[in-house]
Amino acid sequence: MKKLNIYLALIALVLCVVIIIRKNDLTLSKIATLMAITTPTEVFDFHTADAIAKQKLKSKFSPTPEFKIPGLDGISYNDYRQIEYKPDVAIWKNLALPYQLHFFHPGHIYSNGIHIYEVINEKPVEIPYDASRFNFGDLPLTDDFAELTQKLHYTGFRVHYPINQKEALEEFLVFQGASYFRAISKDQVYGLSGRGLAINTGPKDKEEFPIFESFYIKRPQKTDTSITIYAIMNSESVVGSYEFVVKPGETTTIDVRVKIYLRKKIKRLGFAPITSMYLYGESDNPILGNIHPEVHDSDGLLIQTNTGDWEWRPLINPKKTQLTRIPLDSPSGYGLIQRDRKFKSYQDEKLQYHLRPSVWVEPKGNWGKGSLYLLEFTTNLDSDDNVTTFWEPAIPPNLNEGHEFQYTLHYTERSPKHHTLGKASAFYRGVDPVFPKEKVFTLYFTGDYLKSLDKKTILTAVIKNSEIPPELIRYKIEKISELDQWRLQIWYPSAEGESDWNVFLKQENQRITETWIYRDGLSK
C-alpha cells in the first residue's frame, strides 16, 4: 500500500510539472538554461552567458530603457563630472580584495540604463541603483528626483585596482555607453576606446550602435591578478555574449571571447574595433589656431601580416571622410599606436597626450581571409573620436549559426615588443626652396639596429608611388648623430591629386625597417 501511495505521489508530481511547463510555455532548453543560471553548484562561465544571449535571440528586440533626468540630461561633460560616486560605498570596499567597483549615474549623453550583476559563488545577484551612493555637487535636482530614483539604473561602471601604487586603488577600466570600454596600464591616462562590435561603420552607411545591456562581474578572490566580466550585447541586428578577462599591470591585457548571433543580414560587420582621435600631427598645420604642436590619441595604424611583415600607416584628419580597406589573410596583429611619447610634441599638461595608451590587437586562432578597415572622418574638434579600425571576415557569419572569435588587447606604450625592425618616428611634408617645383617628404627612422649602424653605412630606400614614375623620384638618406636616427628625404614633382606611397629601408638585400604607407593628397 505504501509503494502504491509513493507511485501515486510521483505521478501527481509529474502532472504538476507538466501543467507548469505548459502554463509558462517552458521548453526543455529553457528549463536547462534557467537551471544553468540559477543553480549555485553550476559554474557561471562563458557558456552561461551564451545561454542568456540565445534566449534573447528568441524574442523580439526591445531597446534598453532611457532615463533622461531633468537637470542632468544633456548637461556638459564638466557638469556631469560633478556627479561623483562615493568611494566609501564601493563594491568590495570592506572585503580586502584587490579590486573595487564604482558606478556611473544617468546624465550628460548617457541615458541607457543597464543591469549589473555580481556573481557570488557562481550565482548572479543584481546590484540595484542607489542614489545615496552619489554626490551631485551643485547640480540642480528637481523636486521629483527622489521619485525618479525608484526606477533608475546605472549607465556603466568602472573598476579600481592598485595599478600605480600598492596601497592606492585607482581607476583603470571603464565600461559606459553602447559597447564602448577603456583601459590603461601603469602610468597611463585614458585615451582611445575599445568597442564590442562595429555595425555598418562607414561614410555613407547608417551606423548601428549595439549596447552591452547587462554585465555579470565575478567577485574576485584576494589573490586574483585578473578580474572576469561577462556582458550581453543586444541590438536590432545582433545578440552576443562576451567574456573579458582583464589583467591590470605594467601592460594591462584583456582577453576577449565573443559569440555573435545575427537577427538579420548586415552590410558590414566589424570585429575587435578600436576608436581613437587624430586632430593633427607634426606633418599638419594646427587646427583653428590651436596652440599645441600636436593633438591626437593615436598617430598611426600598425599591422603585422601573417608573413611577419610590418606596415605603418600614419593617421590623417582628411578633407573628407575616408574608409580604407586593407585585404589581409589572418593577420598576426594590428593596433592604433601613440608612437610619439615626447611631452614637447603636445605641450598639454591637462590632457597629457604623451601618456595615452596604444592598443595592440592580437588575434587568437586563425581568423582566415578578410579585411582590416580604417575609417577617418574630418573634424575640427579634439572631442571627436574620428578614427576607427576593425576586422571584417571575408565570409560573413551565417544567420542560423553563432560566430565565435577571440583576441587579446594589449595596452602598450608604443609598438609591441616583438616588433624589432626600424620604425618611422616622425614625418614632415613641405617644399624645398631650392627646388620650388618639387615637394619633399622628410621621414625619420629609429630602432636599436639602426642606432648601432655607423653613419658611413650605406643604406638604400625602396620607394613606390601609385601615380609617379620612379625616375621622377629622388631621395637622400643620412644618419643624424644628434638624434641617433636616420633621415630620409624624398623629392617628387609638385602636383595636385591623390597617390599612395610605400617606403622602407634596406641594407644590401635585407629589409631593416617597417613599410611606411601614406595616402598623399587626402589630409587637411
ROKOLMAR-100230 format. One record per residue (C-alpha): x, y, z. Coordinates in steps of 0.1 Angstrom, whole numbers, plus 5000, padded with zeros to 4 digits. Layout:
// residues N
{pt {X, Y, Z}}
...
END
This chain:
// residues 524
{pt {5000, 5000, 5000}}
{pt {5029, 5024, 5009}}
{pt {5045, 5017, 4975}}
{pt {5012, 5025, 4957}}
{pt {5010, 5058, 4976}}
{pt {5045, 5066, 4966}}
{pt {5038, 5058, 4929}}
{pt {5006, 5080, 4930}}
{pt {5025, 5108, 4946}}
{pt {5052, 5106, 4918}}
{pt {5025, 5106, 4891}}
{pt {5009, 5137, 4907}}
{pt {5042, 5155, 4908}}
{pt {5049, 5147, 4872}}
{pt {5014, 5160, 4862}}
{pt {5021, 5192, 4882}}
{pt {5054, 5198, 4864}}
{pt {5037, 5192, 4830}}
{pt {5010, 5217, 4839}}
{pt {5036, 5243, 4850}}
{pt {5056, 5238, 4818}}
{pt {5026, 5242, 4796}}
{pt {5012, 5272, 4815}}
{pt {5046, 5290, 4814}}
{pt {5055, 5279, 4779}}
{pt {5087, 5264, 4791}}
{pt {5107, 5242, 4767}}
{pt {5133, 5217, 4778}}
{pt {5160, 5241, 4765}}
{pt {5146, 5270, 4786}}
{pt {5145, 5248, 4817}}
{pt {5181, 5238, 4811}}
{pt {5191, 5275, 4806}}
{pt {5172, 5285, 4838}}
{pt {5189, 5257, 4857}}
{pt {5223, 5268, 4844}}
{pt {5217, 5303, 4856}}
{pt {5202, 5297, 4890}}
{pt {5218, 5265, 4903}}
{pt {5246, 5276, 4926}}
{pt {5265, 5243, 4921}}
{pt {5270, 5251, 4883}}
{pt {5298, 5273, 4872}}
{pt {5289, 5307, 4858}}
{pt {5311, 5310, 4827}}
{pt {5311, 5320, 4791}}
{pt {5287, 5292, 4782}}
{pt {5262, 5305, 4808}}
{pt {5264, 5340, 4793}}
{pt {5260, 5325, 4758}}
{pt {5228, 5307, 4770}}
{pt {5214, 5340, 4782}}
{pt {5222, 5356, 4748}}
{pt {5205, 5327, 4730}}
{pt {5173, 5333, 4750}}
{pt {5173, 5369, 4739}}
{pt {5176, 5359, 4703}}
{pt {5143, 5341, 4705}}
{pt {5124, 5372, 4715}}
{pt {5119, 5405, 4696}}
{pt {5145, 5432, 4702}}
{pt {5135, 5456, 4729}}
{pt {5157, 5487, 4735}}
{pt {5172, 5493, 4769}}
{pt {5152, 5519, 4789}}
{pt {5163, 5555, 4786}}
{pt {5164, 5577, 4817}}
{pt {5165, 5614, 4808}}
{pt {5166, 5632, 4841}}
{pt {5156, 5669, 4842}}
{pt {5186, 5689, 4852}}
{pt {5211, 5661, 4843}}
{pt {5202, 5650, 4808}}
{pt {5222, 5670, 4782}}
{pt {5245, 5688, 4807}}
{pt {5281, 5695, 4798}}
{pt {5308, 5669, 4804}}
{pt {5323, 5691, 4831}}
{pt {5290, 5694, 4849}}
{pt {5285, 5657, 4846}}
{pt {5318, 5651, 4863}}
{pt {5303, 5668, 4894}}
{pt {5283, 5635, 4899}}
{pt {5308, 5616, 4920}}
{pt {5304, 5581, 4932}}
{pt {5313, 5579, 4969}}
{pt {5344, 5558, 4974}}
{pt {5333, 5547, 5009}}
{pt {5304, 5527, 4994}}
{pt {5324, 5510, 4966}}
{pt {5315, 5474, 4960}}
{pt {5340, 5451, 4978}}
{pt {5353, 5481, 4998}}
{pt {5355, 5462, 5031}}
{pt {5364, 5427, 5018}}
{pt {5402, 5434, 5015}}
{pt {5400, 5425, 4978}}
{pt {5424, 5439, 4951}}
{pt {5395, 5454, 4931}}
{pt {5366, 5477, 4938}}
{pt {5336, 5488, 4917}}
{pt {5321, 5522, 4912}}
{pt {5291, 5531, 4891}}
{pt {5280, 5558, 4867}}
{pt {5248, 5578, 4870}}
{pt {5224, 5588, 4842}}
{pt {5232, 5622, 4827}}
{pt {5251, 5641, 4800}}
{pt {5249, 5619, 4769}}
{pt {5245, 5587, 4790}}
{pt {5208, 5577, 4794}}
{pt {5206, 5540, 4786}}
{pt {5200, 5521, 4819}}
{pt {5218, 5487, 4821}}
{pt {5217, 5457, 4846}}
{pt {5248, 5450, 4866}}
{pt {5251, 5417, 4885}}
{pt {5278, 5405, 4909}}
{pt {5285, 5368, 4905}}
{pt {5289, 5354, 4941}}
{pt {5296, 5317, 4945}}
{pt {5287, 5312, 4908}}
{pt {5253, 5329, 4913}}
{pt {5244, 5363, 4898}}
{pt {5229, 5389, 4922}}
{pt {5218, 5422, 4907}}
{pt {5233, 5454, 4922}}
{pt {5203, 5478, 4923}}
{pt {5206, 5516, 4917}}
{pt {5210, 5536, 4948}}
{pt {5210, 5574, 4947}}
{pt {5226, 5577, 4981}}
{pt {5259, 5563, 4966}}
{pt {5264, 5596, 4947}}
{pt {5274, 5632, 4954}}
{pt {5257, 5656, 4930}}
{pt {5278, 5687, 4936}}
{pt {5258, 5719, 4929}}
{pt {5237, 5704, 4901}}
{pt {5200, 5715, 4904}}
{pt {5180, 5684, 4912}}
{pt {5142, 5686, 4906}}
{pt {5117, 5682, 4933}}
{pt {5106, 5648, 4919}}
{pt {5141, 5634, 4918}}
{pt {5135, 5612, 4948}}
{pt {5105, 5597, 4930}}
{pt {5125, 5592, 4897}}
{pt {5153, 5573, 4915}}
{pt {5129, 5545, 4923}}
{pt {5131, 5533, 4886}}
{pt {5166, 5544, 4876}}
{pt {5195, 5521, 4865}}
{pt {5232, 5528, 4864}}
{pt {5247, 5536, 4829}}
{pt {5280, 5519, 4834}}
{pt {5308, 5511, 4859}}
{pt {5345, 5514, 4865}}
{pt {5370, 5491, 4882}}
{pt {5397, 5503, 4906}}
{pt {5430, 5485, 4913}}
{pt {5464, 5495, 4928}}
{pt {5479, 5499, 4893}}
{pt {5504, 5525, 4901}}
{pt {5510, 5521, 4939}}
{pt {5505, 5490, 4960}}
{pt {5484, 5507, 4987}}
{pt {5463, 5530, 4964}}
{pt {5434, 5518, 4944}}
{pt {5430, 5538, 4911}}
{pt {5405, 5536, 4883}}
{pt {5419, 5516, 4853}}
{pt {5389, 5502, 4834}}
{pt {5356, 5517, 4823}}
{pt {5325, 5503, 4806}}
{pt {5300, 5530, 4796}}
{pt {5280, 5539, 4766}}
{pt {5268, 5514, 4739}}
{pt {5296, 5488, 4737}}
{pt {5325, 5511, 4745}}
{pt {5352, 5505, 4771}}
{pt {5385, 5520, 4780}}
{pt {5415, 5507, 4800}}
{pt {5450, 5519, 4809}}
{pt {5483, 5504, 4820}}
{pt {5506, 5517, 4847}}
{pt {5515, 5554, 4843}}
{pt {5490, 5560, 4815}}
{pt {5459, 5582, 4812}}
{pt {5427, 5574, 4793}}
{pt {5427, 5578, 4755}}
{pt {5413, 5556, 4728}}
{pt {5384, 5532, 4733}}
{pt {5377, 5496, 4726}}
{pt {5343, 5485, 4713}}
{pt {5324, 5453, 4713}}
{pt {5313, 5455, 4677}}
{pt {5311, 5479, 4647}}
{pt {5279, 5476, 4626}}
{pt {5277, 5494, 4592}}
{pt {5306, 5517, 4602}}
{pt {5314, 5538, 4571}}
{pt {5310, 5572, 4554}}
{pt {5277, 5565, 4537}}
{pt {5260, 5540, 4559}}
{pt {5237, 5544, 4589}}
{pt {5258, 5531, 4617}}
{pt {5241, 5509, 4644}}
{pt {5254, 5510, 4679}}
{pt {5247, 5478, 4698}}
{pt {5246, 5480, 4736}}
{pt {5260, 5459, 4764}}
{pt {5227, 5458, 4782}}
{pt {5238, 5436, 4811}}
{pt {5271, 5427, 4829}}
{pt {5279, 5398, 4851}}
{pt {5311, 5406, 4872}}
{pt {5327, 5378, 4891}}
{pt {5337, 5386, 4926}}
{pt {5375, 5382, 4927}}
{pt {5395, 5363, 4953}}
{pt {5421, 5381, 4974}}
{pt {5450, 5366, 4954}}
{pt {5435, 5372, 4919}}
{pt {5456, 5391, 4894}}
{pt {5428, 5394, 4870}}
{pt {5390, 5401, 4870}}
{pt {5364, 5384, 4848}}
{pt {5335, 5403, 4834}}
{pt {5307, 5389, 4812}}
{pt {5285, 5411, 4790}}
{pt {5253, 5405, 4770}}
{pt {5250, 5426, 4738}}
{pt {5217, 5434, 4722}}
{pt {5205, 5454, 4692}}
{pt {5182, 5454, 4662}}
{pt {5207, 5433, 4643}}
{pt {5227, 5412, 4667}}
{pt {5228, 5394, 4700}}
{pt {5261, 5385, 4716}}
{pt {5278, 5371, 4746}}
{pt {5312, 5385, 4758}}
{pt {5339, 5374, 4782}}
{pt {5365, 5399, 4793}}
{pt {5394, 5386, 4814}}
{pt {5412, 5418, 4825}}
{pt {5447, 5417, 4839}}
{pt {5460, 5452, 4850}}
{pt {5497, 5460, 4854}}
{pt {5528, 5473, 4836}}
{pt {5510, 5463, 4804}}
{pt {5473, 5458, 4810}}
{pt {5458, 5430, 4789}}
{pt {5422, 5420, 4781}}
{pt {5414, 5385, 4768}}
{pt {5382, 5388, 4749}}
{pt {5360, 5359, 4738}}
{pt {5329, 5367, 4718}}
{pt {5300, 5348, 4702}}
{pt {5277, 5368, 4679}}
{pt {5242, 5358, 4666}}
{pt {5226, 5378, 4638}}
{pt {5190, 5388, 4638}}
{pt {5193, 5399, 4601}}
{pt {5219, 5403, 4574}}
{pt {5244, 5432, 4580}}
{pt {5262, 5451, 4552}}
{pt {5295, 5455, 4572}}
{pt {5302, 5437, 4605}}
{pt {5334, 5448, 4622}}
{pt {5350, 5427, 4649}}
{pt {5376, 5439, 4675}}
{pt {5371, 5476, 4667}}
{pt {5392, 5504, 4682}}
{pt {5382, 5540, 4682}}
{pt {5405, 5570, 4686}}
{pt {5411, 5606, 4679}}
{pt {5435, 5623, 4655}}
{pt {5432, 5661, 4650}}
{pt {5467, 5669, 4636}}
{pt {5503, 5659, 4640}}
{pt {5538, 5671, 4631}}
{pt {5531, 5669, 4594}}
{pt {5500, 5691, 4596}}
{pt {5490, 5727, 4603}}
{pt {5473, 5733, 4637}}
{pt {5435, 5733, 4635}}
{pt {5418, 5767, 4642}}
{pt {5450, 5782, 4655}}
{pt {5454, 5757, 4683}}
{pt {5485, 5765, 4704}}
{pt {5496, 5729, 4708}}
{pt {5521, 5714, 4683}}
{pt {5502, 5681, 4680}}
{pt {5468, 5669, 4692}}
{pt {5459, 5632, 4689}}
{pt {5453, 5600, 4710}}
{pt {5470, 5578, 4683}}
{pt {5493, 5587, 4654}}
{pt {5493, 5556, 4633}}
{pt {5478, 5522, 4624}}
{pt {5504, 5494, 4628}}
{pt {5498, 5460, 4611}}
{pt {5517, 5427, 4613}}
{pt {5508, 5403, 4584}}
{pt {5509, 5365, 4587}}
{pt {5542, 5366, 4568}}
{pt {5558, 5387, 4595}}
{pt {5559, 5419, 4576}}
{pt {5552, 5452, 4594}}
{pt {5532, 5481, 4580}}
{pt {5529, 5516, 4595}}
{pt {5502, 5539, 4582}}
{pt {5502, 5575, 4597}}
{pt {5468, 5587, 4606}}
{pt {5453, 5617, 4589}}
{pt {5425, 5642, 4595}}
{pt {5411, 5641, 4560}}
{pt {5395, 5668, 4538}}
{pt {5365, 5644, 4535}}
{pt {5357, 5611, 4553}}
{pt {5378, 5582, 4541}}
{pt {5372, 5544, 4545}}
{pt {5403, 5525, 4536}}
{pt {5401, 5487, 4530}}
{pt {5432, 5466, 4537}}
{pt {5428, 5430, 4525}}
{pt {5446, 5405, 4548}}
{pt {5449, 5368, 4554}}
{pt {5447, 5360, 4591}}
{pt {5467, 5390, 4604}}
{pt {5491, 5384, 4633}}
{pt {5480, 5417, 4648}}
{pt {5471, 5453, 4644}}
{pt {5466, 5483, 4665}}
{pt {5463, 5521, 4669}}
{pt {5495, 5533, 4683}}
{pt {5506, 5565, 4701}}
{pt {5542, 5564, 4689}}
{pt {5553, 5599, 4698}}
{pt {5559, 5600, 4736}}
{pt {5576, 5633, 4740}}
{pt {5558, 5659, 4761}}
{pt {5572, 5687, 4739}}
{pt {5553, 5673, 4710}}
{pt {5520, 5682, 4726}}
{pt {5528, 5706, 4755}}
{pt {5494, 5699, 4772}}
{pt {5497, 5693, 4809}}
{pt {5460, 5688, 4813}}
{pt {5452, 5663, 4786}}
{pt {5486, 5646, 4786}}
{pt {5485, 5631, 4751}}
{pt {5520, 5618, 4756}}
{pt {5507, 5593, 4782}}
{pt {5478, 5580, 4762}}
{pt {5478, 5542, 4756}}
{pt {5485, 5523, 4724}}
{pt {5463, 5492, 4718}}
{pt {5476, 5462, 4701}}
{pt {5450, 5435, 4689}}
{pt {5464, 5400, 4690}}
{pt {5440, 5375, 4673}}
{pt {5437, 5341, 4688}}
{pt {5435, 5312, 4663}}
{pt {5433, 5316, 4625}}
{pt {5410, 5345, 4616}}
{pt {5412, 5335, 4579}}
{pt {5408, 5359, 4550}}
{pt {5392, 5392, 4554}}
{pt {5398, 5429, 4555}}
{pt {5410, 5454, 4580}}
{pt {5392, 5487, 4577}}
{pt {5404, 5522, 4587}}
{pt {5377, 5549, 4589}}
{pt {5389, 5585, 4593}}
{pt {5364, 5614, 4592}}
{pt {5371, 5651, 4591}}
{pt {5368, 5671, 4622}}
{pt {5379, 5704, 4638}}
{pt {5373, 5692, 4674}}
{pt {5396, 5672, 4697}}
{pt {5364, 5658, 4714}}
{pt {5355, 5638, 4683}}
{pt {5368, 5602, 4681}}
{pt {5372, 5604, 4643}}
{pt {5393, 5572, 4637}}
{pt {5381, 5536, 4639}}
{pt {5397, 5504, 4628}}
{pt {5381, 5469, 4627}}
{pt {5383, 5435, 4612}}
{pt {5357, 5420, 4588}}
{pt {5359, 5383, 4578}}
{pt {5356, 5376, 4541}}
{pt {5328, 5351, 4548}}
{pt {5301, 5367, 4569}}
{pt {5285, 5349, 4598}}
{pt {5256, 5326, 4590}}
{pt {5222, 5338, 4601}}
{pt {5214, 5304, 4616}}
{pt {5247, 5299, 4635}}
{pt {5267, 5318, 4661}}
{pt {5301, 5332, 4651}}
{pt {5328, 5329, 4678}}
{pt {5361, 5347, 4678}}
{pt {5388, 5355, 4704}}
{pt {5416, 5381, 4707}}
{pt {5438, 5398, 4733}}
{pt {5441, 5436, 4737}}
{pt {5475, 5448, 4749}}
{pt {5475, 5484, 4763}}
{pt {5511, 5491, 4754}}
{pt {5533, 5522, 4754}}
{pt {5544, 5522, 4718}}
{pt {5546, 5492, 4694}}
{pt {5546, 5455, 4707}}
{pt {5580, 5443, 4719}}
{pt {5583, 5417, 4691}}
{pt {5584, 5445, 4665}}
{pt {5622, 5448, 4663}}
{pt {5626, 5463, 4628}}
{pt {5633, 5500, 4624}}
{pt {5603, 5523, 4629}}
{pt {5591, 5555, 4613}}
{pt {5594, 5580, 4642}}
{pt {5584, 5613, 4625}}
{pt {5572, 5626, 4592}}
{pt {5571, 5661, 4577}}
{pt {5557, 5675, 4545}}
{pt {5570, 5706, 4528}}
{pt {5586, 5723, 4498}}
{pt {5623, 5727, 4492}}
{pt {5630, 5764, 4483}}
{pt {5659, 5752, 4462}}
{pt {5635, 5731, 4441}}
{pt {5602, 5751, 4441}}
{pt {5586, 5728, 4416}}
{pt {5590, 5698, 4438}}
{pt {5575, 5687, 4471}}
{pt {5596, 5669, 4498}}
{pt {5588, 5643, 4524}}
{pt {5612, 5641, 4554}}
{pt {5610, 5608, 4573}}
{pt {5629, 5597, 4604}}
{pt {5636, 5561, 4613}}
{pt {5647, 5547, 4646}}
{pt {5654, 5514, 4663}}
{pt {5681, 5495, 4681}}
{pt {5697, 5481, 4650}}
{pt {5696, 5515, 4631}}
{pt {5712, 5532, 4661}}
{pt {5741, 5506, 4661}}
{pt {5750, 5515, 4625}}
{pt {5779, 5538, 4617}}
{pt {5769, 5569, 4598}}
{pt {5791, 5557, 4569}}
{pt {5769, 5526, 4564}}
{pt {5753, 5526, 4530}}
{pt {5715, 5522, 4532}}
{pt {5691, 5522, 4503}}
{pt {5654, 5532, 4502}}
{pt {5627, 5513, 4483}}
{pt {5602, 5539, 4473}}
{pt {5570, 5532, 4453}}
{pt {5542, 5557, 4444}}
{pt {5509, 5547, 4427}}
{pt {5510, 5576, 4403}}
{pt {5545, 5589, 4400}}
{pt {5571, 5571, 4378}}
{pt {5603, 5560, 4397}}
{pt {5626, 5581, 4375}}
{pt {5608, 5613, 4388}}
{pt {5615, 5605, 4424}}
{pt {5649, 5611, 4441}}
{pt {5660, 5607, 4477}}
{pt {5688, 5612, 4502}}
{pt {5694, 5592, 4533}}
{pt {5718, 5600, 4562}}
{pt {5723, 5594, 4599}}
{pt {5716, 5624, 4621}}
{pt {5740, 5618, 4650}}
{pt {5724, 5642, 4674}}
{pt {5691, 5624, 4671}}
{pt {5707, 5589, 4667}}
{pt {5682, 5584, 4639}}
{pt {5683, 5580, 4601}}
{pt {5667, 5607, 4580}}
{pt {5652, 5600, 4546}}
{pt {5643, 5629, 4523}}
{pt {5621, 5623, 4492}}
{pt {5617, 5648, 4464}}
{pt {5589, 5644, 4439}}
{pt {5570, 5665, 4413}}
{pt {5546, 5690, 4428}}
{pt {5511, 5682, 4415}}
{pt {5476, 5681, 4427}}
{pt {5459, 5648, 4432}}
{pt {5460, 5617, 4454}}
{pt {5486, 5589, 4454}}
{pt {5498, 5561, 4477}}
{pt {5534, 5558, 4490}}
{pt {5552, 5527, 4501}}
{pt {5586, 5532, 4516}}
{pt {5611, 5511, 4535}}
{pt {5649, 5509, 4541}}
{pt {5673, 5482, 4532}}
{pt {5709, 5473, 4540}}
{pt {5722, 5454, 4510}}
{pt {5693, 5429, 4503}}
{pt {5680, 5429, 4539}}
{pt {5649, 5449, 4548}}
{pt {5657, 5467, 4581}}
{pt {5626, 5488, 4586}}
{pt {5588, 5485, 4586}}
{pt {5570, 5497, 4555}}
{pt {5557, 5533, 4557}}
{pt {5524, 5536, 4538}}
{pt {5509, 5571, 4533}}
{pt {5480, 5584, 4512}}
{pt {5491, 5617, 4498}}
{pt {5466, 5645, 4490}}
{pt {5439, 5635, 4514}}
{pt {5450, 5652, 4546}}
{pt {5439, 5688, 4555}}
END
